[in-house]
Amino acid sequence: MEIVKAKKALKFSVDLRLSTPLMIRSGKTGDFTDSEIERCGEGKLHINGYVWASLMRRCLSRIEGAEAMSRDIGDYEPEKVSEIGVSPFWCEASFVELQPTDIRPGIKVDRAMGAVSGGALYSDEIVSPGYNFTLNFNYFCEKPEEIKKNLLSALWVLNEGIENIGGGWSYGYGRLKVQKVRIRELNLCQPADREILWKYDNFTWESDEVWEQKKAGLPAIRRQWEKIRVSAKISKGQLLCIATTLPPSDLKDFSKENFPDAFVFRRSNINGSGKAEEEIVITGKAIRQALFSVPVERMLRTQGENVCLDSSKSSNCECKRCQWFGSVDSRGRIAIADAPVSGAKTAVLNRIQLCEHSMQNMNLFTGEFLSNGRFEFDILIDRAEETESKELLKKVLHICEEIKKEAPPGWHRIGGTSTCTGQIEIKDYTLAQGG
């Protein structure tokens, strides 16, 4: 559609809540991190219009019958730009007042040796979940009803969590939940409507409703995905070490005589009152790597598949492991977000490092471990209609069933000291309705 012929426009204002951590890299590094989040001059989080347009384009590309809208927003070949013209989708940048952000440590593992790769320790600045955003946009069109239906379907896809903003899709970063949708149809031939074209307050919306996923209806999906919902717990009598050197904000549970050198990993979460509070989580990175990536790679090697050993040097690698779980420069097919722990209990242990030759004490150190708790997480597998994803889904379900019933105790473990801790149990899993 040529925008110069558009006589109508749909105005949307969508309230969104960040349901998982967010990582929008600015390209800058800080004193304590290898990447900083994008900020404006006032220090507020800045989500530019390109990020929002890209998100809506990707959501629309999954909807049956919305392919042309997706191409018009920007998914088209360079040589066809003159045919399509200016994008009919116009949106505003979003700015959010930030509280202190989280620092998320990370390592890269040598898959051949199972140890940390040399020089591969890094850290990212992460925005805590719970923040509220508003996405304001106009869509210039001739047939508002059809466009409105497709845009609401795109919001349905967005709410499902399969598309995100920022980086770290594989770790569940940048997922959003739709809270409220306001809509107004404008007749651009009317001066009164043209006057509010670029305004988003101080006028009456035709539709101003709290979002209901069921009410929005299930759209026809052309690019499908699968969702597995998993309920798990720490095995009885076990400890789990997802550790960080950063202490929690509240230190009242630790005495001066027993102050740990490492702490159970906690992330910040913005509650309903807009205040930051800490919660213990099992990171999506740990779940994805320890419970699924490593066992799936073993299966592939047992089957005689040619699997590379260094995903950091294989951006174009076509082995199944890199295609499924991604590499440094390419997104895979499986995503798992952080899993908040309910009923969490921790224990502080004193540990001794012995010299292997003299058996003398070399080092005394103290660590906090997670000793009890339940957690739930969703596994998303993209491009479910393709043969490769069907094979991946089959293997992931097999692993879930194995952990639930068949694996020997302690066979599947998570965390930094998994040779002696980290045993978990899957209590139940269901193949939920995805795309």
N, C-alpha and C positions, 0 to 999 in steps of 0.2 A: 504494500500500500504506500502511495506517495503521501507524505504528511501534508503537502500543500493542498491536497484535496479533502482533508479531514475537516468536517464541520461539527464534529462532536468529540468529546473527551470524557474519559472516566477518571475521576479523582479518587484515589485510595489513601487512607491513613491507617496503618496497621501497627498495633501495639504488639511487641514481641518480648519474650523473656529468654535470656540465655540459660539453657538447661545444662550445659557442660562448659568446661573452660574454653577460653578463646585465645587464639594466637594469630594476631595480624602483625607480621614483622614489618618494621620500618626500614630495615637495612642498616640500622645503627647498632653498635655494641656499647655496653656499659661497663662500669667497674666490676660488677658482679655477674654479668650475664653476657652470653655470646650473641644474643639478639634482644632487641627492645621492641615493645609494641608501638603501633602507630599512634602518635599524639599530635594535636594541633598546638599552636603557640601558647595557649592557656593551660596546657597540660592535660586537657580532656582527651578521652579516647576518641579517635577519629575513624569513622567508617565511611569511606568515600563512595560516591555514586557508582563508580565502576564495580565495586564489590557487590552492591545491591543489584545492579543490572545483571552481572554475571550469575548471581544466585537465582534470580527470576528466570533468566534464560535457560539455565540448567533444569530448573523445575518444570518449565513449560516443555522442554524437549522430551520429557517423560510422558506427556499427556497425549493420548490419541486425538488427532485433529488439531493440535496446537503447534505443529512443526513449523508452519509459516510464521507464526508469532515469534517463535524462538529464533528463527533466522533473521527476522526484522530487527530484533533487539541487538543482534551482533554476531550470530553464528552463521556467517556466510563467507564465501570465497572472496578474496581481495578483488578479483577481476569483475565481480558482480556488484561491487559497491555502488557504481553509477546507476545500476538498474534499480536498486532498492532505495537509495537516497538516505535521508536522515532517519535515525531510529524514532519510532513513534512512542517509545518508552522513555520518559524523563523523570528522574528522581532526585531527591535532595540527599546530601550527606547527613549523617547522624553524628551527634556529639553527646558524650556521656561523662558526667563528673565521676572521676575514679577515686576509690579508696585504695589503700596500699595493695599492690599486686602480689602475686605469688611468683616464686622462683622455682621452676621445675627442672631438677637435674636429669641428665640423660647420659647413657653410655652406648657405644656401638660394640657389639660382640663379634669376635672372630668365630664364624660358624664352624670352621674346621676344628678349632681347639676348644671352643666353648668358654673362652676367657675374654676379658676386655681387650679390644684392639688398642695398640699403642697410640697414645695421644688422642684417644677418642672420647674423653670426658668433656661434656659441654653442658650448658644450662640455658634455658629460655625464660623470658619474662612472659607470664601468663595472666590473663584477666580471669578473675574468679567467676563461677556461675552465679546466676541469680539477678544479674543486672537487667533492667528494662530498657528497651530501645523502641523507637518509633520510626517506621519506614513510611515516608511520604512520596507518592509518585502520581504522575498523570500518564494516561495512555490515550493517544489521539487515534480516532477510529471513525468508521462509518456505520458499523453494526455493533452498538454497545452491548446488546444482550449476549451475543456470542463471545465477545471479548471478556465480558464480566464472568461468564461461566468458566472460561479457561483460566482466568486469573485466580478465581476461587479454588479451582482444581490445583493450580500451582501452589497455593497456600496449604492445601491438604498434603501435598507431597512434602513441602517444607516442614510441616508439623510432624511428619513421620520420622524425620531425622536422617533421611538418606542423603540429603544435600546440606552442605554447611557453608559457613563463611570463614575466611582465613585458612591457615594451614592445619596440618595434623588430622586430616579426615580419617585416616586409619586408626587413630587413637580416640576418635569420638569428639574431637575439639570442634567448637563453633556451631553446635546444634542449637536450634531455636524452637520455641513453642509459641504458637499464635495465641494471643490473649483476647484481642478485640479488633474488629474490622469496621471501619467507617467508609461509606461509599457515597459518591454524588456524581450524577450524570450531568454534564455541561453541554449546552447548545452554544457553540462558539459564534453563532450569528446574533446572539443576544448580548448586548453590552453588560448587563448585570452579571451574566455568567463569565464573561471575559474578565470582569473586574476581580473575580475570586480565583482565577485560573492558577495563580501562584501563591494563594493563601491556604492555610490549613487550620485556621481557627477563626472564631468570631463570625461564623455563619452556620446555617442549619444543614446537617447531613441528611440525605434521604434514608440511609440505612446506618444505624449506629448500634451494633450488636456485639455481645460477648461471643467469642468464637466457640462453636461446638463442632467437634470433628465428625460426629455421627450425622448431625444436621447437614453438614457440607456435602455428604454423600461420597460414595466411592467412585472416583472417575475411572474411565477406561485408560489403562496404563499401557504404553508401548515399550518402555524400557523398565523392566521389572527388577525386583529385588526380593530377597527372602529375609525373614527376621526370626531368630531363635531366642526365646526368653529363657534364661537360666537362673535357677535358684541354688545357691551353694553355701557352704559353711566351712569354718576351720574344724578339722578333725579333733575329736575329743583328746585332750592331753597334749595337743600339738602347739607349737609356736610358729609365728610367721614373721618374716623380716622384710618388709618394704621400708627401707630405712632412709633417713636424711640426717644431716648434721645440724639442720636448723631446728632449734627448740620450739615447742608450742608457745603460744602467747601466755598461757596460764601455767606457771611452774609450781603450783601449790602441791602437786602430787609427788614432787621429787624433793628429797632431803639433800642437804649439802654433802652428807657422807656418802650418798648413793646417787650422785648426779650423773646421768648417762653421757657417754661419748657419742651415741647415736640414738635417734628417736624414731618412733613409728611415724610414717609419712602422714601428714595432715594437709588438707587444702582449705582455703577460705571459701566461704559460701555466703552470698548476700541474702539474708532472710527477708521475710515479708515486710519487715519494718525498715528495710534499707540498711541494716547494720551487718557488719562482717562477723561471722562466727566460724569456728574451725570444726572440721569433721574428718574422721579417719576414713580413708578410702583405700581400696586395692586399685592400683593404677591400671588403666586399659592397656598400657604398654606391657606390663608384666603378664597380664592374663593372655594377651594376644601372642606374646613371644613364648612363654613357658608352657602354656596349656595347649596351644594349637600350632604355632609355627614350627617348633622343634619336632613334635610328634608327626606332623604332616610331612616334614622333610625326611624323617626316618622312613615313613611309609613309601615315599617316592623312591628313595635310594634302594629300599628292599625290593621294589618292583622293577629295578633296573633303569629308572629314569635318570637322565643326565641332568644333575642339579649343580649349579655353580656354587662356589664357596664364599664369594665376596660380593654382596649386593651393592656395596658402595662403588664398585668399579664396573657395574653392569647395568647402566641406565637403559640400554637397549636389549638386555638379556631376555631371551624367549623361553627360558626354563620355567617349568610350572611354578616352582617356589617363588621366583621373582614376579611372575605374572599374577599370582594369587595374593602374595603378601607385600608386593611392591618393593621398590628399591629407593635409593636416595633421590632419584630424579623422576620417578613415576609412581603413580598411585596404584595400589593393588585392588583386590575385589572384596576384602574382608575388613570390617571396622568394628572395634570394641571400645567402648568408653569406660571411664572410671566407674567403679562400683562402690558407693558409700556403704559403710559397715554399720549395721544395726546391732545393738547389744554388745558393743565393743568393750573388751577388757584387755588391759595390758599388764605386762610383768617386766621388771627390771632384773637382769641377770648379770652377775660378775663372771667374766671369762678370763682364762689364762692362756697365753701363748707360750708353749714350751719349745726349747731347743731340741731338735731331733737327735742331736748327738749326745749332749750332756744331760738332757732332760731337766735342765735348769729353767726357772721362770725367766722369760724374756720380756714379757709385757703383760700388764694387767689392764683390762678394759671392760667397760660396762655398757650394756645396750638395752634399749627398751624393745620389747617384742609384743606383738599382738597375740593374745592367748585365747580369745573367744570372740565369736561374732558371725553373723549371717550377712550375706550380700547377694544382690541380684544384678544381672547385667544382660544387655541385649547384644546379640551378634548379628550384624547386618552383612549380607552377601549380595553384592551388586551384580547386575547383568545376569539375573537368574535364568533367563531363557537360553543362555548359551551353554554349550556342552561342557566347557571348562568349569563354569560355575556350578553346574550340576554335580560334577565330580568332586569339587571342593566341598559342596554342601553335604554330600554323602560321607566324606571323610570327617568333617566337623561333627556331624550327628553321631558317627561311630565313636569318636573320642568322648563325646558327652555320655553316651551309653556305657562306654568302658569305665569312665570315672565313676559313674553312678552305681554300676553293678559288678563289673568284671575285673577291673584292675587290682593287682595285689596292693595291700596297704602301703602307702608311701611312694607308689610308682609315679604319681603325678604331683608335682610340687611347684611352689611359687616362691620367689624371694631371693635375697642375696646370700643366704646361708642354706641353700636348699639341699646340701648334702646331709644336714641333720635337722632341718626344720622345714616348714612350709607345706605340710600335707593338707590337702583340702578334699572335700566331698561335694559332689553335685547331688542335691536332694531331688531335683526335678528339672525338666526342661520341656518346653513346648514349641512347636513350629507355629509361630503366630502369623496372622495374616499381614503380609507385607504388600508389595505392589502387585 
